[in-house]
Amino acid sequence: MHHHGYLWVGPKARFDDDALRRPPHPEPPPAGSRPELLQRYREVAAEFPVVDLPPLETAYWLVKPRSLVRGTWDEAKEAALWLGARVSEYAPRFASGRGRDATDLAFLVDSTAERLGSGADVSLGFYLERPSYLSVAVVSCSPNCVKAGLTCPVA
């Protein structure tokens, strides 16, 4: 097993576009559906796999373009340290003071390493100033314990 890191920072309003953050339903709308429903389904089916927005289910990062992978690690601790460094990097921009403390960060890195070591994914989100949003995730791969059928984006 190995782990891939992902990072997204952008306007909170864009992050809130849930339709582009979930995979399209496996079945298209039935024939005779409203044209706007069919059009929206086509848009989501085409855009979900390529849009850089964080998916609602963390494992679906694996279907996104390889270019969105920010790092790959064989060891859970290395992946957790990367995640901790990203949180630390953005902490001065957090909308609230929570999460800026070094003790909190050390706990976060340790608990992330433990979760990744068990095969789980880790996804964190923080409100930043202006209203922006930070999403940072590490996804276990080959196989993913939640979505075992998803293939490795860097294979």
C-alpha positions as CSV (number, residue, x, y, z in Angstrom):
1,M,0.0,0.0,0.0
2,H,1.1,3.6,-0.6
3,H,-0.5,7.0,-0.1
4,H,-1.2,10.0,-2.3
5,G,-1.5,13.6,-1.1
6,Y,-3.9,16.2,-2.4
7,L,-4.4,19.9,-1.7
8,W,-7.0,22.4,-2.8
9,V,-7.3,26.0,-1.9
10,G,-10.0,28.2,-3.3
11,P,-13.1,30.3,-2.9
12,K,-15.6,28.8,-0.4
13,A,-18.4,29.4,-2.9
14,R,-16.7,27.1,-5.4
15,F,-16.0,24.5,-2.8
16,D,-19.8,24.5,-2.1
17,D,-20.7,23.3,-5.6
18,D,-21.6,19.8,-4.4
19,A,-22.7,18.5,-7.8
20,L,-19.2,18.7,-9.1
21,R,-17.8,17.1,-5.9
22,R,-19.7,13.8,-6.2
23,P,-19.6,11.2,-9.0
24,P,-22.6,11.1,-11.3
25,H,-25.2,8.6,-10.7
26,P,-24.4,5.3,-12.5
27,E,-27.6,5.6,-14.5
28,P,-28.4,8.7,-16.6
29,P,-31.8,10.3,-16.1
30,P,-34.6,8.3,-17.9
31,A,-35.6,9.2,-21.4
32,G,-38.2,12.0,-21.4
33,S,-36.5,13.8,-18.4
34,R,-36.4,17.6,-18.4
35,P,-33.7,18.9,-20.8
36,E,-32.0,20.9,-18.0
37,L,-31.7,17.7,-15.9
38,L,-30.2,15.8,-18.8
39,Q,-27.8,18.7,-19.5
40,R,-26.7,18.9,-15.8
41,Y,-26.1,15.1,-15.7
42,R,-23.9,15.4,-18.9
43,E,-22.0,18.3,-17.3
44,V,-21.3,16.4,-14.1
45,A,-20.4,13.2,-15.9
46,A,-17.9,15.0,-18.0
47,E,-16.5,17.3,-15.3
48,F,-16.3,15.2,-12.1
49,P,-13.3,13.1,-13.2
50,V,-11.3,16.2,-14.2
51,V,-12.4,19.0,-12.0
52,D,-9.9,19.9,-9.2
53,L,-12.5,20.3,-6.5
54,P,-12.2,17.9,-3.5
55,P,-14.7,15.0,-3.9
56,L,-17.2,14.5,-1.1
57,E,-15.9,10.9,-0.6
58,T,-12.1,11.2,-0.1
59,A,-11.3,7.9,-2.0
60,Y,-12.6,9.6,-5.2
61,W,-9.5,11.7,-5.4
62,L,-8.1,8.5,-7.1
63,V,-10.2,9.1,-10.2
64,K,-8.9,12.7,-10.6
65,P,-6.0,13.5,-13.0
66,R,-2.5,12.4,-12.0
67,S,-1.5,16.1,-12.1
68,L,-3.5,16.7,-8.9
69,V,-1.3,14.3,-6.9
70,R,1.0,16.4,-4.7
71,G,3.1,13.6,-3.4
72,T,3.2,9.8,-3.0
73,W,4.7,7.9,0.0
74,D,5.1,4.3,0.9
75,E,5.2,5.1,4.6
76,A,2.2,6.4,6.4
77,K,4.4,8.6,8.7
78,E,5.9,10.4,5.7
79,A,2.5,11.1,4.3
80,A,1.3,12.3,7.7
81,L,4.3,14.7,7.9
82,W,3.4,16.1,4.5
83,L,-0.1,16.7,5.6
84,G,1.1,18.3,8.8
85,A,3.5,20.6,6.9
86,R,0.6,21.8,4.7
87,V,-1.6,22.5,7.7
88,S,1.3,24.4,9.3
89,E,1.9,26.3,6.1
90,Y,-1.7,27.6,5.9
91,A,-2.3,28.0,9.7
92,P,-1.6,31.7,9.7
93,R,-4.5,32.2,7.3
94,F,-7.0,30.1,9.4
95,A,-10.2,32.1,10.0
96,S,-10.1,30.9,13.6
97,G,-7.2,30.4,16.0
98,R,-7.9,26.8,16.4
99,G,-5.4,24.4,14.7
100,R,-2.5,26.8,15.0
101,D,-1.0,25.3,18.2
102,A,2.1,23.1,17.8
103,T,0.7,20.5,20.2
104,D,-2.4,20.2,18.1
105,L,-0.3,19.8,15.0
106,A,1.8,17.1,16.6
107,F,-1.3,15.2,17.6
108,L,-2.7,15.7,14.1
109,V,0.4,14.2,12.5
110,D,0.4,11.2,14.9
111,S,-3.2,10.4,14.5
112,T,-3.0,10.8,10.7
113,A,-0.1,8.4,10.6
114,E,-2.1,5.9,12.7
115,R,-5.2,6.1,10.4
116,L,-3.1,5.9,7.2
117,G,-1.3,2.9,8.7
118,S,-4.6,1.1,9.1
119,G,-5.5,1.7,5.4
120,A,-7.9,4.6,6.1
121,D,-7.9,7.9,4.2
122,V,-7.6,11.3,5.9
123,S,-9.3,14.5,4.7
124,L,-9.2,17.8,6.5
125,G,-10.7,21.1,5.8
126,F,-10.2,24.6,7.2
127,Y,-11.8,28.0,6.6
128,L,-9.3,30.6,5.6
129,E,-9.6,34.3,5.4
130,R,-11.5,36.1,2.6
131,P,-13.8,33.4,2.7
132,S,-11.5,30.8,1.2
133,Y,-11.3,27.1,2.0
134,L,-8.3,24.7,2.4
135,S,-8.8,21.0,1.7
136,V,-5.9,18.7,2.3
137,A,-6.2,14.9,2.0
138,V,-4.1,11.8,2.0
139,V,-5.6,8.7,0.3
140,S,-4.5,5.2,0.7
141,C,-4.0,3.4,-2.6
142,S,-3.5,-0.1,-4.0
143,P,-6.1,-0.9,-2.8
144,N,-8.2,1.7,-1.2
145,C,-10.1,0.2,1.7
146,V,-13.3,2.1,1.0
147,K,-13.3,1.9,-2.8
148,A,-11.1,-1.0,-3.7
149,G,-12.1,-0.9,-7.4
150,L,-10.5,2.5,-7.9
151,T,-7.2,2.3,-9.7
152,C,-4.0,4.1,-8.8
153,P,-3.7,7.5,-10.6
154,V,0.1,7.2,-10.9
155,A,0.4,3.6,-12.1
